[in-house]
């Protein structure tokens, strides 16, 4: 029997899930769309802090307005409490599988030397949608496995252009550059491609051998956003005319370090590279939106714009966290909360703003069901269907909270407008400190997480520990996959 993590769900969601057989658990809001499956365009930015966009208090305060993204937010529902994982790989794993990454062995960015990413046993969102007749494409960073069997075109995507790992690897080829402002390390001490190959840029199609078209260097890094956007637009136009529904996963490269604008945008704002990148991100988003409109499919296309993580922490590419404290690679709100807008004209209300909790694992379940797919029943799925909430058929989210892991450490728990820290870490480069007593934060009165209210509000530890205990029990029933597990993997019986 499958165990769901019900402690994090609203009582109504728990009751419904317990009462109905699986074929009847699909909310009416999702089931009604199956007859005419909507297209899905998911724009996932990389390490975009909460405080960067104009609609979230940034924009011109950060050196560049963001009119296209701000307009998109006004045309749909904008969340103030959309939560992600603390690192890139975990967030992308949660999106693709609907499972908290501690289950999948993807709880931190891989360090190399062992098999990385998702085992082929995991079922991805792209696989579910592809089985429902969707054309699927991804452009940009994958970060869920660089072995061929684990690349996107073997995990449900029809086509892919991008890198298997991370943009940080662009630094390797420049370690011996004596023309750089950075000190040269030297050929004897620096990176050697014979020991560790450069990050490849692949072009791939399902059923074909991935083709390496280039290696990631600074010039390619600067051009990546334009290349991602151009290829995504071509896919949208081509597939819209075919009549098939499509899932376009636009995995933008900005604002991952090194945060560099395309030469077409360099110097455009006069406010430096960061502002130029913000202007480029807004422009590329606008290009995607224009392509959807020009293809005549705007009214039947769900558009999501969000980020996989909180802001960068490394100088000189530090991002802005808005009202929140901290950086990614922590359990602070700046790490967990990401900008999020969802638009579906005529169905999802325009101009709606909500502070209800939604987690990135929920996108797996919500988008799979709206595309007509059944959710896998042979494994725990942590994501819950949020479409009724997005459609404003109900005021509240179907989620009340979740456990917040940083790597394999349970560092915090969120429940309603409360937060419980078990391990304290403000910045990526701070050492995590296990607390002798939990630190309780009221997120409505203390956005900077400065005041511990355990003494007079300790009652909130009870519903929070219920989330923890039920999740830990589920890990006993369904043991997590260890990081570095090779294929083939089968869960223990």
Phi, psi and omega in degrees: 000136183279135179257122175261155180270083188279343183298333182273355183265159175292156178305320180296320179293321178297316183296316180297314182296322182287330189274329190256145170293161189304318184295346180251006182276351180291122177302149182303325182300321180281318185295326184293339183273350187296327182301322176233094187292130180282151167289156180228122174241113183247109177264111182250109177279168187245108177063041176274112182293158183299331187262017185271320186280149180302319183291344176253018175098005181255244178065244184297334175292340178256007173105354181205130175291159179233065188295325183289318179291321179297319178295318176304317180298324180287340182270355181219206179256132181248130180260140175261350185227045173274128189244142179235183174274172189278346182224167186296304182303313179301318180296317181290327174295315179299319178297315186284333187244342185072014183240141175299135191297341176299334179286329193258001183072024182238035189278358175207163177298129183295148182255357179093163176093344178223164175305135185240159174085198184280135169295155180289352175290331180294146179256124184265160175302321180296323178296317181296316181289323178299321179294341178265012176094008180281139163281137187229138178212150177224141179224124181118206185287138177261298174066023180234028177131131180249355170291147187304319181295340183255004178286160188305321184285355168254008183232027172111352181264140179284328182210157183204140167225126178158200182247148182281335186241248191225157181286346178299334182291351176295339179291331187304309183294343183267002184294337181253012183281109182278356179263359182275160173287341177281144177297138176286135179282325180107145186297332182280334183253342186275192183294139179236115182297343177285338177270312180227109181299154176295155177298122179279153168251121186254152165236127187214151172228149182304134177085358180239159177291130176301140182249124177282117183261342181189176171244146184289119172224184186296322179295317178293324178300315180295330183270353191298317184297319179295318181295316178302311183295315181301316182288323178295320179297317179300319178296314182299313181295314182297315186283325178300323181285343179281341181089352178280146170292154182223152173241111180251112180259099183265098186266082184301154181269333181280142011252035182297139177290148354288129186276096188234132179280158169300145178307332178295337182251350183298122180084359186296318183276336186077005182246019175097175185301319185297312179295323177298321178294321178296319177295320179293317179301316180296319180294314180297320176300317178299322177298318178297314181297321178295322180296320178298316180293315182296331179282353177077021184241016185302318185290339180244034179232123173278124178246128176238133174236122181203190180227155180274342187206171170283190190286155174303152182242354188261129178290139007259029185251024181301135177267182182248132185261008180064226183281354188266166183251141172108189178222177175293173187068021174223180174253019175288161182298328178298332178279319188276325184271132179232152174298146183205127173227138174231130182234134171212095190307132178081354181236305176273125186302141175275144175077007180277137179232133184223146175255017178288147181285126169228144179243153183300333176298334182292335180295325177303305184292317182297312184286325177297315183288323179292337175272004176091007184270149171273146181278137179306138183251003183259013182204157176291130174246122185271339180288145177241152182286119182253010187295322178298323176292315179298323180282358181065025172284346173215150184284326189255152173295159174274012179233135177256340183182185181189157173278139182250105177267144167239113193057231181260017180257127171283103187262333183201169174223137173249140177211119184051235180260027182239157179220137176238116176269128174259330176231133185257129178201117184271324187233153179309323186266004174278149175284130176297134182241118177289129185273142177292329174226150178299150174255121184257130182238133170267109188285350175275329184254353187214074183295332182272002176056051185256339189241118178277123182247027181302321186302313184255352178235030180296345180301333184288347176295336182293306177293331179290317179292335174297318176300313181298310185297317181292323178292317179295325175295322179293328177290332175288319181289320180237088185304137181292152175285134181284142175300137181089004180293127179279168171271152356279145177245139171226135181295149179295148180267000000 
